[in-house]
Amino acid sequence: MAGMLGACGRPCLIRSWGKHLQNAAWQRRWQQALPHSFKMGTVVQPGGWQGSLLHPVLPRWLAVSAPSQRAQEQKTVESPNDFRLIYRFPGIRYCRVLSRLKLLQTAITALILPPIWFLHWQDQVTQAQCFYSTGIACFAGVMLYAMSYYFRRLVGLMYLNQDGTVLRVAHLTFWGKRKDFCWPVETVMTFADVGDDRDEVLLRLKRYDGGNFFYFTLRFGQVVDKEGFERVFGRV
């Protein structure tokens, strides 16, 4: 009986090995023919059986290079250790508070106008009082625009990178928040090119290629790094 079982099982075992070898060879040829963005994996199924799984793999330039490059650029732009302070205007904090108070005053004045005109239509407020309130609101709006024009162009801090090639400037926005921008030093106009007297209260910060200009003061400001400041604007 044992001999009969051995004789019957040996051909079945040979056929099973042959199928396994054929499947392995076919999978290797299929995997070599696949593009690089896919690869074959092995999954262990319940019962100990192993199966093949095809899943996509992102290219290296898409999965690794892009995030690392973006992180590197963000680190380069936002790293404060690459710049040193060369100019500071201590009064910028008071300008920030005044700008926000003026914005709040204008908003309150504009919100009061509708109730006043409503009371006028109810014959509870005179027409002169309505015109007076409207004039105050318009004057507050004009003053807000005029003050924000100078506050947005008033430089609070100036930095210079370690190589002395990039100037970083901090100023206020319309809402009284800080905003930074960078200019190449070679594009910044010196005192001699701008033509402003160094004894003036406000000096202009301009570029050779035009565009927006800003203001800073030497009378009320402080030159922290004289060597770096003169490298950008010339002799003080």
C-alpha positions as CSV (number, residue, x, y, z in Angstrom):
1,M,0.0,0.0,0.0
2,A,2.8,2.4,0.8
3,G,4.5,1.7,-2.5
4,M,1.3,2.4,-4.3
5,L,0.8,5.8,-2.5
6,G,4.4,6.8,-3.2
7,A,4.0,5.9,-6.9
8,C,0.8,8.0,-7.1
9,G,2.1,11.0,-5.1
10,R,5.4,11.4,-6.9
11,P,3.9,12.5,-10.3
12,C,1.4,14.9,-8.5
13,L,4.4,16.5,-6.6
14,I,6.3,16.8,-9.8
15,R,3.4,18.5,-11.6
16,S,2.9,20.9,-8.7
17,W,6.6,21.9,-8.7
18,G,6.4,22.4,-12.4
19,K,3.4,24.8,-12.2
20,H,5.1,26.7,-9.4
21,L,8.3,27.2,-11.5
22,Q,6.2,28.3,-14.5
23,N,4.3,30.9,-12.4
24,A,7.5,32.2,-10.9
25,A,9.1,32.6,-14.3
26,W,6.0,34.3,-15.7
27,Q,5.9,36.8,-12.8
28,R,9.6,37.7,-13.2
29,R,9.1,38.4,-16.9
30,W,5.9,40.4,-16.2
31,Q,7.7,42.5,-13.5
32,Q,10.6,43.2,-15.8
33,A,8.2,44.4,-18.5
34,L,6.4,46.8,-16.1
35,P,7.4,50.5,-16.0
36,H,9.4,51.8,-13.0
37,S,6.4,53.5,-11.5
38,F,4.9,50.1,-10.5
39,K,6.4,47.2,-8.6
40,M,5.3,43.7,-7.5
41,G,4.8,42.9,-3.8
42,T,4.0,39.8,-1.9
43,V,1.0,39.4,0.3
44,V,0.6,36.6,2.8
45,Q,-3.0,35.4,2.7
46,P,-4.9,33.5,5.4
47,G,-3.8,29.8,5.5
48,G,-0.1,30.6,4.7
49,W,-0.7,31.1,0.9
50,Q,1.3,33.9,-0.8
51,G,0.0,36.1,-3.5
52,S,1.3,38.9,-5.7
53,L,0.1,42.5,-5.3
54,L,0.7,45.2,-7.8
55,H,0.8,48.7,-6.3
56,P,2.1,52.0,-7.7
57,V,5.3,53.7,-6.5
58,L,5.7,57.4,-6.9
59,P,8.8,58.6,-8.8
60,R,11.7,59.9,-6.8
61,W,11.4,63.4,-8.2
62,L,7.7,63.5,-7.2
63,A,7.7,61.8,-3.9
64,V,11.0,63.0,-2.4
65,S,12.6,65.8,-4.3
66,A,9.6,68.2,-4.5
67,P,8.9,68.3,-0.7
68,S,12.5,68.4,0.3
69,Q,13.1,71.3,-2.2
70,R,10.1,73.2,-1.0
71,A,11.2,72.8,2.7
72,Q,14.7,73.9,1.8
73,E,13.3,77.1,0.0
74,Q,11.1,77.8,3.0
75,K,14.0,77.5,5.4
76,T,16.1,79.8,3.2
77,V,13.4,82.5,3.1
78,E,12.2,82.3,6.7
79,S,15.4,81.6,8.6
80,P,16.2,84.7,10.7
81,N,19.7,83.6,11.4
82,D,20.8,84.5,7.8
83,F,20.2,88.2,8.4
84,R,21.6,90.7,10.9
85,L,19.8,93.9,12.0
86,I,21.3,97.2,10.6
87,Y,18.5,99.7,11.2
88,R,15.7,100.0,13.7
89,F,12.9,102.6,14.2
90,P,11.6,102.3,17.8
91,G,8.5,104.5,17.0
92,I,7.1,101.9,14.7
93,R,5.2,100.3,17.6
94,Y,3.4,103.5,18.3
95,C,2.5,103.9,14.6
96,R,1.1,100.4,14.7
97,V,-1.2,101.2,17.7
98,L,-2.2,104.5,16.1
99,S,-3.0,102.9,12.8
100,R,-5.3,100.3,14.5
101,L,-7.0,102.9,16.6
102,K,-7.7,105.0,13.5
103,L,-9.1,102.0,11.8
104,L,-11.4,101.3,14.7
105,Q,-12.5,104.9,14.9
106,T,-13.4,104.9,11.2
107,A,-15.4,101.7,11.6
108,I,-17.3,103.0,14.6
109,T,-18.1,106.3,12.8
110,A,-19.4,104.4,9.7
111,L,-21.6,102.2,11.8
112,I,-23.2,105.1,13.6
113,L,-24.4,106.8,10.4
114,P,-27.3,104.4,9.5
115,P,-29.0,104.7,13.0
116,I,-28.7,108.6,12.9
117,W,-30.3,108.8,9.4
118,F,-33.0,106.4,10.6
119,L,-33.8,108.6,13.6
120,H,-33.8,111.6,11.2
121,W,-36.5,109.9,9.1
122,Q,-38.4,109.4,12.4
123,D,-38.2,113.1,13.1
124,Q,-36.1,112.5,16.2
125,V,-32.8,114.0,14.9
126,T,-32.4,117.2,12.9
127,Q,-31.0,117.4,9.5
128,A,-28.0,119.5,10.6
129,Q,-27.0,116.7,13.0
130,C,-27.1,114.2,10.2
131,F,-24.9,116.3,8.0
132,Y,-22.5,116.9,10.9
133,S,-22.2,113.1,11.5
134,T,-21.8,112.4,7.9
135,G,-19.0,115.0,7.6
136,I,-17.2,113.5,10.6
137,A,-17.4,110.0,9.0
138,C,-16.0,111.3,5.7
139,F,-13.2,113.2,7.4
140,A,-12.3,110.1,9.4
141,G,-12.1,108.0,6.2
142,V,-9.9,110.6,4.5
143,M,-7.6,110.8,7.5
144,L,-7.4,107.0,7.6
145,Y,-6.3,106.9,4.0
146,A,-3.7,109.6,4.5
147,M,-2.3,108.1,7.6
148,S,-2.2,104.6,6.2
149,Y,-0.4,105.9,3.1
150,Y,2.6,106.9,5.3
151,F,2.3,104.1,7.9
152,R,2.4,101.5,5.1
153,R,5.5,103.0,3.7
154,L,7.3,103.6,7.0
155,V,10.2,101.2,7.5
156,G,10.5,99.7,11.0
157,L,13.4,97.3,10.6
158,M,16.1,96.6,8.0
159,Y,18.3,93.5,7.9
160,L,21.2,92.5,5.8
161,N,22.2,88.9,5.0
162,Q,25.6,87.5,5.9
163,D,26.9,87.9,2.3
164,G,25.8,91.6,2.2
165,T,23.8,90.9,-1.0
166,V,20.1,90.9,0.2
167,L,18.3,93.7,2.1
168,R,15.3,92.6,4.2
169,V,12.8,95.3,5.1
170,A,9.9,95.2,7.6
171,H,7.0,97.6,7.4
172,L,3.3,97.9,8.3
173,T,0.3,96.8,6.3
174,F,-3.1,98.6,6.1
175,W,-4.3,96.5,9.1
176,G,-1.3,97.4,11.2
177,K,0.5,94.0,10.8
178,R,4.1,93.4,10.0
179,K,5.2,92.5,6.4
180,D,8.7,91.7,5.2
181,F,10.1,91.8,1.7
182,C,13.6,91.4,0.3
183,W,15.5,93.5,-2.2
184,P,18.9,92.8,-3.8
185,V,21.4,95.3,-2.5
186,E,22.6,96.1,-6.0
187,T,19.2,97.5,-6.8
188,V,18.9,99.8,-3.8
189,M,19.6,103.4,-4.5
190,T,22.2,105.1,-2.3
191,F,21.8,108.5,-0.6
192,A,23.8,110.2,-3.4
193,D,21.6,108.7,-6.1
194,V,18.3,109.5,-4.3
195,G,19.3,113.1,-3.7
196,D,17.8,113.4,-0.2
197,D,19.6,115.3,2.5
198,R,20.6,113.1,5.4
199,D,19.3,115.7,7.9
200,E,15.8,115.4,6.6
201,V,13.2,113.8,8.8
202,L,12.1,111.2,6.2
203,L,14.4,109.7,3.7
204,R,13.3,107.6,0.7
205,L,14.1,104.0,0.2
206,K,14.0,103.4,-3.6
207,R,15.2,101.0,-6.2
208,Y,17.0,101.8,-9.5
209,D,14.3,99.9,-11.5
210,G,11.5,102.1,-10.0
211,G,8.4,100.7,-8.4
212,N,7.2,101.4,-4.8
213,F,9.3,103.4,-2.5
214,F,9.4,103.6,1.3
215,Y,10.4,106.0,4.0
216,F,12.8,105.7,6.9
217,T,14.3,108.3,9.3
218,L,17.8,108.8,10.7
219,R,16.8,111.5,13.2
220,F,14.4,109.2,15.1
221,G,15.8,105.9,14.0
222,Q,18.9,103.9,15.1
223,V,21.6,102.6,12.9
224,V,22.6,99.3,14.6
225,D,25.2,98.1,12.2
226,K,27.0,101.1,10.7
227,E,29.2,99.1,8.4
228,G,26.3,97.1,7.0
229,F,24.2,100.2,6.7
230,E,26.8,102.1,4.7
231,R,27.4,99.1,2.5
232,V,23.8,99.5,1.3
233,F,23.3,103.3,1.4
234,G,26.8,104.8,1.3
235,R,28.3,107.0,3.9
236,V,26.0,108.4,6.6
